[in-house]
């Protein structure tokens, strides 16, 4: 399994529908999703475990999948970062 950061922007008009769709995906997805809507940033961010980018995309509301940015991520130690840039 890999970790993926999913960023999805939506309009204020799409906000409630997007939240409802994420809720229907399951509580595990909802618990991993952060929303910027109350702060004027209609974007959600989710970090999810998935075997592939396409599997991660399935956690995104259908109406927003074409806007999803999915990035494979990992945690690194300071030493690993230094080694990666040598």
C-alpha positions in Angstrom: 0.0 0.0 0.0 1.1 3.5 -0.8 -0.1 6.8 0.7 -1.7 9.4 -1.6 -2.6 13.0 -1.0 -5.7 14.0 -2.8 -6.6 17.6 -3.4 -9.9 18.5 -4.8 -11.3 22.0 -5.4 -15.0 22.7 -5.7 -17.3 25.7 -6.0 -19.3 27.0 -3.0 -22.4 25.8 -4.9 -20.9 22.2 -5.1 -19.9 22.2 -1.4 -22.8 20.4 0.2 -23.1 17.8 -2.6 -19.3 17.1 -2.4 -19.5 16.6 1.3 -22.5 14.3 1.0 -20.7 12.2 -1.6 -17.6 11.9 0.5 -19.8 10.8 3.4 -21.3 8.1 1.3 -17.8 6.8 0.5 -17.6 5.8 4.2 -16.6 7.2 7.5 -13.0 6.1 7.0 -12.6 8.5 4.1 -14.5 11.3 5.8 -12.2 11.0 8.9 -9.2 11.4 6.7 -10.5 14.5 4.8 -9.9 18.1 5.8 -12.0 20.9 4.4 -11.1 24.6 3.8 -14.6 25.7 3.1 -15.2 27.6 6.4 -12.1 29.6 5.7 -13.1 30.6 2.1 -11.0 27.9 0.4 -13.4 25.4 -1.2 -10.9 22.6 -1.3 -10.6 19.3 0.4 -7.4 17.3 1.2 -7.3 13.6 2.0 -4.4 11.3 2.8 -5.4 7.8 2.0 -3.8 4.4 1.8 -4.3 2.8 -1.7 -2.6 0.3 -3.9 -2.7 2.7 -6.9 -3.6 6.2 -8.0 -6.7 4.8 -9.7 -7.8 3.2 -6.4 -7.2 6.5 -4.6 -9.3 8.3 -7.2 -12.3 6.1 -6.3 -12.5 7.9 -2.9 -13.2 11.2 -4.7 -16.8 12.2 -5.4 -17.7 11.2 -9.0 -18.7 14.8 -9.8 -15.1 16.0 -8.9 -12.9 13.3 -10.1 -11.8 15.2 -13.2 -10.5 18.0 -10.9 -8.7 15.7 -8.4 -4.9 16.1 -8.0 -3.5 12.9 -6.6 0.1 12.8 -5.4 1.9 9.7 -4.0 3.6 10.8 -0.7 5.7 9.4 2.1 7.2 10.6 5.3 11.0 11.1 5.3 13.6 11.7 7.9 15.9 14.7 7.6 18.7 12.4 6.6 16.6 10.9 3.8 15.9 14.3 2.5 19.6 15.2 2.5 20.5 12.0 0.7 17.9 12.6 -1.9 19.4 15.9 -2.8 23.1 14.9 -3.0 
